[in-house]
């Protein structure tokens, strides 16, 4: 009888312990489950907000940089246009002044007449050439003998060097073709330098 009573008491105790443990486990699950199921919205919300603000800041910065770049380009373009206008104006003024100076110089030359070309050679050296090649026909002072005078107004004294050279090389004066009596001097006989010297000497004759 005592053993049965003890066994029944042990069953009741075991049952009570099991019920108590089940209640405790159930309450624990009821409390823990909602917390485990709830997502960490605070952290994610903070991250999303931060990301949004960063993106907005980057967009504003890009817009500001683009506006600044456009403003700088506009200023540079305006400066280049102003500089180009100033250069064009200066060129126009310079061109006008140059044309005016050229016109004045041309008018002065026309009013004064065509001046004889200055002698480019050496008159002293030209005297030697003259004595050896010209004096026999044109006289010792260019006054003329067999050949015509060289000191007249329409003679070599008033010719250009090119015209004088053509006379010696080709027998052709500015206004006529000379006869065969006038020798044609090749460059091997009288060089271009000697031609210039010869004309310089003739320009000293009176």
JOHU-V63776 format. One record per residue. N is the residue number from 1. RES is the residue in one small letter. OMEGA is omega in whole degrees, -180 to 180 (999 if undefined). Layout:
n: [N,N]
res: [RES,RES]
omega: [OMEGA,OMEGA]
//
This chain:
n: [1,2,3,4,5,6,7,8,9,10,11,12,13,14,15,16,17,18,19,20,21,22,23,24,25,26,27,28,29,30,31,32,33,34,35,36,37,38,39,40,41,42,43,44,45,46,47,48,49,50,51,52,53,54,55,56,57,58,59,60,61,62,63,64,65,66,67,68,69,70,71,72,73,74,75,76,77,78,79,80,81,82,83,84,85,86,87,88,89,90,91,92,93,94,95,96,97,98,99,100,101,102,103,104,105,106,107,108,109,110,111,112,113,114,115,116,117,118,119,120,121,122,123,124,125,126,127,128,129,130,131,132,133,134,135,136,137,138,139,140,141,142,143,144,145,146,147,148,149,150,151,152,153,154,155,156,157,158,159,160,161,162,163,164,165,166,167,168,169,170,171,172,173,174,175,176,177,178,179,180,181,182,183,184,185,186,187,188,189,190,191,192,193,194,195,196,197,198,199,200,201,202,203,204,205,206]
res: [x,x,x,x,x,x,x,x,x,x,x,x,x,x,x,x,x,x,x,x,x,x,x,x,x,x,x,x,x,x,x,x,x,x,x,x,x,x,x,x,x,x,x,x,x,x,x,x,x,x,x,x,x,x,x,x,x,x,x,x,x,x,x,x,x,x,x,x,x,x,x,x,x,x,x,x,x,x,x,x,x,x,x,x,x,x,x,x,x,x,x,x,x,x,x,x,x,x,x,x,x,x,x,x,x,x,x,x,x,x,x,x,x,x,x,x,x,x,x,x,x,x,x,x,x,x,x,x,x,x,x,x,x,x,x,x,x,x,x,x,x,x,x,x,x,x,x,x,x,x,x,x,x,x,x,x,x,x,x,x,x,x,x,x,x,x,x,x,x,x,x,x,x,x,x,x,x,x,x,x,x,x,x,x,x,x,x,x,x,x,x,x,x,x,x,x,x,x,x,x,x,x,x,x,x,x]
omega: [179,179,180,-179,179,-180,179,179,179,178,-179,-180,179,-180,-180,179,-179,180,-179,179,179,179,-179,-180,-180,179,180,179,179,-179,-173,-175,179,-180,179,-178,-177,-179,178,-175,-176,-179,-180,179,179,179,-180,-180,180,179,179,179,179,180,179,179,179,179,179,180,179,179,-180,179,179,179,179,179,178,179,179,179,178,179,179,180,178,179,179,178,179,180,178,179,180,180,179,180,179,179,179,180,179,179,178,180,179,179,180,179,179,178,179,180,179,179,180,179,179,-179,-177,-178,-179,-180,178,179,-180,-179,-178,-175,180,-176,-179,176,180,178,178,179,-178,-178,-177,-173,-170,-170,-177,-178,-173,177,-177,-179,179,-179,179,173,173,178,-178,176,179,-174,179,-178,-180,-178,-175,180,-177,177,170,179,179,179,179,178,179,179,-179,-176,-170,-178,-176,176,179,-176,-180,176,-178,179,-178,178,178,-179,173,-175,175,-179,177,179,176,-177,179,178,179,176,179,178,-178,179,178,179,-180,-180,179,-177,178,999]
//
